Amino acid sequence: NGRSTYRNIGRTRRQGVELQYRQPLAEQLELQVAWTWLQAQVRSGYLACAGSGCSVPDTEVRAGSRLPGVPRQQAYARLQWSPGAWQWALEGTASSDVVVNDLATERAPGYAVLNLEGGHRWSLASGDLRAFARLDNLLDQRYIGSVIVNDGNGRFFEPGPDRRASVGLQWSWR
């Protein structure tokens, strides 16, 4: 009641593949993409509680079920234009749906967000100074950014951040 529940379970397996590719498209233009596919599964079945107030697990979670809290796919793409000391980039990140409880009766839907970044670099004798500004979640998408696995009250979902802006300085020593 009102708590998340966790238990040690039998065997699980996480297997997948991750690919990354970086390609110059022109002298000042570069594309970077990454994709992850992960199959996270229960290997030996176990019993779990089907509802709140349950003190003795009574519902079977079958072998082959997805592990909660783990997206099956994630993707990232960045298109960067760097004319001289300036740098401009458009990024996209995406995640597939996520099972939020052992019985897979609830899911957080997948999402995709765009980010925009601009910056300027100065080369100095002792290193590089970079000033930048970012807009994350450029289109102000509403999405579920994280989950509370097995929440006893069914409040599994936490919202992702709204559109936000940041500025910063980055120093790289030589």
N, C-alpha and C positions, 0 to 999 in steps of 0.2 A: 504494500500500500504506500504509494508515493515514493518508492525507491526503485533504483535500477537494480537488476539482479544479474549476477554473474556466477557461473559454475565452471569448474574444470570439466571438460568433456574429453571424449576419446580422441582418436586420431583425426587430424585435419591435413589438408594439402593446399599449398599455394604454389601454383605454377603459372608462368606467363611469359610474355615477351615484351621487350621495350625497344623501340626503334627511334633513332634520332638522325636527322639529315640537315645539313647546313650547305647552302648553295649560293654562291655569288650569282646574281642575275644580271648585273651590269657593274661598271667600275665602282659605283657608290651605293649599290642596292644589293641587299642580302636577304635571303629567306632562310628561316630556321623552323623546322617542324619536329615534333616529337609525339609519339603515340605509345600508350601502354595498354596491354590487354592482360588481365589477371583473372585466373579462375581460382577462387578461394572457396573450397568445399569441405563439408563434413565428410570424413571417410568412414566413421563408425557411428551409427545412430545412437540417440540418447533420448531421455525424457525431459520435457520442459513444462512449465506451467502455462496454461492457455489463457489465464486471466489474472487480475489482481486478487489478492487475498488467498492465493493458493500457497499452501505450505508443503505439499507433497507433489512433485512433478507428475503429471498425468497424461501428457500428450507427446506422442512420438515425433522426434525430428529425425527424418530419414537420412541415411547415407546419401550423398550427392547433393544435399541442400546447400545453398549459398551461405557463406558466413556473413553475418550482419555487419554493417558499417564499412564494407569494402566495395567500392565501385568496380564494375567489370572492365570499364574502359575509361581512359583519360587521354586528352589531347591538348597540345599546345602549338601555337604558331606565332611567329614574329616576323614581320616584314620591316626591315630597317633601311633607312636612307641616310647616308652620311656624307653630305656635301661639305668638304673641308673640315673645319673644327665643329660644325654643327652635327647633330644626330636627331633624327625623328624616327619614331617606331609606332607601329600598330600591332598590338598583341591580342590574341584570342586564346581563352582557356575553356575547356569543356569537360564535363564528367557525365558518365551514364548514371542511371538510377542506382539507388542503394537500398538494400533490404535493411530494416531497422530493428527487427526482432528475430529470435530464434526460429519462430514458426513461419516467418516470411509472409505474415498477414498484412503488413504495412510496408510501404516503400516511400522513399524520398525520390521525387522525379529528377531526371538529369537536368543539366543546365549548361548554358554557355554565356560567357561575358567577354566584353571587349575592353581593352585598356589602351590609352594613348600616352606617349612619352616624348618629350623634347628636351634637348640638352646641348651644352656647349663645353668643349674641352680646351684647356690651356696647357701647353707644355712648358714647364718651368725647369730650371736647372736641377732641382732635387726631386722632381716627380711631376705627375699630371694632376691637375685640378679639374674636376668636372662639376658643373652646376646643372641641375635637372629639375624638371617639373613633370608630374604624372597626374593623369585622371584615370582612376580605376573604376570599373563598372560604368563605362562611358555612357551606355544607354539606360542606366539606372534600372536594371533588371531586378525583379523580385525573385529570389531563389532560396533554396535551403542550402546553407553553407556547411552545416555540420549536423550530426545526429547524436542523440543520446540513446545508445543501444539498450534495448529491454527496459525502457522506463516504465515503472509500475503504473503510472497514471496515463499512459498513452501519449505523453508529451515528448515525442521523439525528436521533433524538428526544431532547429535553431536557424533563424534567418541569416543569410549571407549579408555582408556589408552593402549599404546603399552606395551611390556614387560618392567618391571621395577624391580629394585633391591632396597632393603632397609636393613639397619642394625639398631639395636636399643638396648637399655638397659631398663629393666623394674625392678622397685624396689617395693617390697611388704613389708610393715611394719608389725611387729607383735604386 
